[in-house]
Amino acid sequence: MACEDLKTEEDICCAVCGTEEVDDIKLRKCTACYLVRYCSVKCQKEHRRQHKMECKKRAAELRDEILFRQPYKQPLRRLSDMLFTAFN
């Protein structure tokens, strides 16, 4: 069975060579986009040129999701406005 045909979380494989994750082989996720996994630094470097554009797009989406989850903070009022309201 080809790794591309596997859809479950347990059946994960290297994006380059197709090595499946088993007890003695732990695959590392791309730390920017979390979309692909690699069995080695060699595979990661080999795949970088192909993966670069998709990775940047997904990383930007993740940053936007984090940014928009944060509550809106109103800008600080000017010091003169705060002093005026405090003493009047």
N, C-alpha and C positions, 0 to 999 in steps of 0.2 A: 504494500500500500504506500503510495507516495505521500510525503509529508503535506503537500498542498491540499490533499483530500481530507486531512484530519481537521476537525473543527473544535474538538473539546479542549478544555484547559489542560487536561492531563497529557494530551498528545501534542506537545509543542516541539518544534524542531528549529535548527539553525537555518537562517534565511539564505545562507550561501551553499553549504554542503548537504543540508538535510539531515544532519545528525540529530536523533531524537533525544529528548531529555530523559534520562534514566537515573537510577540511584547514584552511580559513580560519575555521571556527566551532568553538571549543572549549567544551564544556559543563562547568559547574562542579557538583560534587556538593554535596549538603546536608552541611555539615561536622559535624552532630550525628549523623545516622543513616545517611548514605551510601546511602540508598535511591532518592532522586530526583535528577534533574539539571536545571539551568536554563541557558538561553542568556543571560540578563541579570538584573540586579538587579530590574528591573521585573517580570519573570515570577516571580522568587522572592517578592517582596513580595505579588504578586497571589495566589499559591498558598498563602501562609503560613497563613491561617485554615483552609483545608481540610487542610493537612498537619500542623498543630501537634500534634494528639493522637497520631497514628501516629508522628510523629517522636520525641516524648517517650518513648513506649513502647519504640521500637527503641533509642534512646540509652541507656535504662536497661538493656536487655538487653545491649548492648555493654559497658557499665561492669561488669555482673555477670560477663560472660565474662572480662574482663581481670582482675577481682578474684579469681575462682576459679582462674585459671591460675597465680597467684603462689603460691609455696610458703608453707606455714604457718610462722609464726615464733612460737616460744614466748615468752611474756612474760618480761621480765627478772626474775631472782630478787631478793629483797630483799637489800640490802647486808649486813645482819646474817647472813643465811644463807650468803652467799658468804664472809664473814670467818670464820665458825665452821668451815666445811669446809676453808678454806685453812690454818688454824692448828691443826687437830686431826688 
